[in-house]
């Protein structure tokens, strides 16, 4: 393949810096395989650049809104450009954490109990009364997070009712709707899925276990080298590893995802055995130096450049 590949990175979401780091790493990995790669930002010059010098394929690595909400997929399809990643319908389902959890729960996957409330509900009904009702329904501790977006921005763990108002303010800073759910405490893992199996079938990569020094896998723990220990493959027994892989594959299938995704999961154990909980899924997995997908790819004995090149070739083949 000799035609130019375009990686999209940047944009104006709060995850811009992470997107730039992801895009730079993927571009370098693809260049190592011999491909000609440009990195373009998501701005007013993008469409002209894509139409004036049409690339062979596009790899959107835009995190957060526009990159993961299905919008960029619709734009690229309107331009008849092959691209790596999920189509708009699947991306929208995954981007809305409440919708994704509902669909996975219907598929038999364990999900935390929770409620999703827009800002208008608190304004119209009174914040104190709404939070009292939520606390009466859901057991503490709670996780409070924006209903959309990633990188743990705006996420808080609430151990007492007094902490809830501040957590809501932090979450609303990143969106108009907030998800409040029971906090599942256990072994935190991520399982990535790639469509590189036979006939482009889906395979689950080895699980990555996440052990942040602070005990919370927040933005700092995700993107600061040395403050989180990653165990790949995760320290799980074979049955639990297989169960986690099945949950990730189920999410990829039920949400209609394509090419790659990453499911964030929690594993709990009691006297009856282990249980895998679905937290959320990501349709544009990060590829920074501390991101989970590259670690899983390496644990599977693969290279990032080779994997992404396979996905690019599949995208080009779909368009022919």
N, C-alpha and C positions, 0 to 999 in steps of 0.2 A: 504494500500500500504506500503510495508516494504522495498522495494529495494531503493538503494541509488540514490539521485538526485544530479546532478552536475550543479552548477551555474557558468557560464563563466563571468569573470569580469577582467578589467585591459586593456591589450593590449598596443599598442604604439601610439595611436592617441592622439591629444591634449586633449581629453576628458577622459584620463586614470583615473585621480583622481575621477571624477564623476562616472565613471563606477565601480570603486572599492567600492565607498560608496553605489551605487545602489545594487551591488551584495551582500554586507554585510547585508543590510537591508532585502532583499528578503530571504536570507539564514536564518536569525534569525526568520523571520515571518513563514517560512515553518517549521523550527524546533519546533516552538510553536504548530504546528498542529500534531506533532509526527513523522515527516519525518526525515530520515537520509540525511544530505545535506553536500556536500563538495563544496568549492569555488576554482576554478582553473583559472590560468592566461592564456592569449592567447600568448603562446610562443612556443619554439621548443620542449618542453616536453609534450605539450598538447595531441597530437595524440597518443603517446605511452601510456599516462595515460588513455585515453578513450578506447583504444583497449585492454589493459591489464586487466583492471577492468571495464567492460562495465556497465555504469549506466542505470537505468530504463528510464531516460529522462534527457535532457539537457535544461537549460534555459540560452540562450545567453543574457547577459546584457552588451554587448560591444557597447559603443556609438561611433559614427563616423565611419570612414572607417573600413572595415572588419566585423564590427558588424551590420552595417545597409545597406551596399551596396550589400547584397546578398551572399557574399563570404562564410560566416560561414554556411549559410543554405546549400549551395552546398556541403561543406565539411561534414556536419553532415549527409546529405542524402547519400553521398558516403559511409559513415561508417554504414549506415542503423540504425542510432540512432534517436529515437523519440525526438522532441524538441518543445519548446514553441516558437511561433512567426511566422512571415510571411515566405513563401517560397521565393526563390531567385528572381523570376520574379517580384513579387510585391514589394519586398524590393528595387530592383534596380529602379523601377519606382518612388517610394516615395523618394529615396535618392537623385535623380536628381530633384532639386526644379523646374527647368524650365519645365521638362517633366511632373511632377506632376501637375503644374499649367495649362499646355496646356490641359491635359486630363480633369481636373476639369472644365476648361472653356468650353470645348466642351460639358460637361454634364450640362451646364447651371448655373454653380456656378460663382459668381462674383470674379474676380481676378484682382490684380493691373496690370496696363500696365507696361511693362518692356522689357529689352533686356538682353541677356546673351552673353558675349563676352569672348573668350579665350585670354590668354596673347599674343599669336602670332598675333592676330589682331592688338593690340596696337603696337607691335614691327614692323610689316610690313607696317602698314598704317600711323603710327605716332600717339602717344598718344593724343596730343593736338587736332588734326583734328578729331579724333574719338570722343573725349569727347565733342567737340563743336557740332558735329552732334547729339549726345545723348541728350545734353541739349536743342537743338532746337526741339527735338521730345517729350521729357518728361517734364512735369511741375515740378518745385521745390515745396516742398522739395523732396528729393530722399532718398531711402534706398539702400545702397551698401553692398553686402554680398557675401561670397563664394557660388558658385552654389551647393556645397555639404557640409555636416557637420552640426553640431548643436551647442547648448549651447551659441548661439549668438557670437561665436568667429569670429573675423574679421568683425563684423557688425558695420556700421556707418550710422548716419543720416546726410544728407548733405543739408544745407539750402541755400548755395550760390555756384556758379560755382567754386570759388576759393578753396573750401573745397574738391572738387571732386578728384583731384590727390592724396592727402594723403589718402583719403578713399579707393581708388583703391589699393594703396600699401598695406594698412592694410588687405584688403580682399585677395589679391594675396599671402599673407604670409601663407594662409591656403588652397590654391588650385590654379589650373591653369585656372579656369574659374570663372568669376564674374558676378553676377546678379545685374543689376541696375534697380530699379523699383520705381514707384511713391509711396510716403509715405502716407499711409492711417492712419489718426489720428482719434481715437475714443476710444471706450471701448475695451481693449484687453482681450480676453478670451481664454481658452483652453477647448476643449471637448474631453474626452477620450471615446474610444469604446472598449467594451469587447465582446467576443464571448461566453457568458455564459447564453444566453437566451434559450428558449425552443429549443431542438434539436441543441444546440450550435449556435443559431442565434445571430445576433449582437444587442447589446443594447448600447445606448448612456448614459453615466453617467452625473450627474449634471455639468453644466459649472462652471469653476473656473475663477473668475474675477481677474485680475492682476493689482495692483496699486503700482508700484515702487516709492519709495521716490524721486528718481532722475528724474522721468518722463520717463526713458528709461529702458526697461527690458533687461539689458545686463548681462554679465557673473556674475558680482558681485551681481547684483540684484537677480539673479536666485539662487545663492548658498550661500549667506551670510544671516544667520538668522537675522531677525529684520529689514531689509532694504526694504522689500516689503510687502505690505498688500495684503492678499488673501481673497477674498469674495467667499464663497461657500455655497449654490449656488450663481451664479452671480446675481447682482442686475439688472435683465432684466424682462420685461413683459413676459407673458406666450407665446405670439405669437413669440417674438424674441428668447426666449429660445428654442422653438420648431424648429424655422428656423435654429438656430445654431446646434442643434442636427442633423437635416437633412443634413446639410453640412458635418458634421463629418462622418455620416453614408455613405453619398455619396462618400466621399474620401476613406473610408475603402473599399467600394464595387468596385468603379471604378478602384482603383489601385490594386485590388486583394489581399488585406491584410488579415491577419489571427490572431486570438487569441486576440491581443490587438494593439491599435494604439492611437495616440493623435494628434488631429488637432489643430493647432494654428490659431486663427481667430481674426478678428477685426470687431466691430459693429459700424456703423455710423448712424446718425439720421439727418433727415431734415424735412421739412414741410409735406412730403408725407409718412413719416414713417421710419422704421429702415431697414438697409441693412447689411447683413453678408458677409464679405470678407474672402476668403481662403488665408492664407499666406503660410503654409507648413504643412507637416504631419510627424510624427515620428513613426517608426516601433519598436523601443526599448525604450519606454518611461522611463524617469528617475524615480527612486524610492527612492531618497534621502530624508532627513528630510524636505527639502524645495521644493521637486518636486510636480508636479501638479496631477499626477495620484493617488498617495495615498490619497491626499486630496479629490479627487472626489469619490474614493472608500468609504472613511469614510462618506462623505455626503450622499451617497446612502444607508447607514446603513449596509455596508459590512466591512469585514476585509481584509487586504492585504494578510495575510497567507491563508485564506479560498479561496480567488479569485485565487491566483496563484496555489494553490493545485488543484482547478477545472481545470485550464488550463493544468496542468501537467497530470492529469487523462485523459483529452481529447486527449493530444498528445500521451499518451501510447495507448489509444483505437484506434487511427488512424493507429497505426503500427501493430495492431493485425488483 
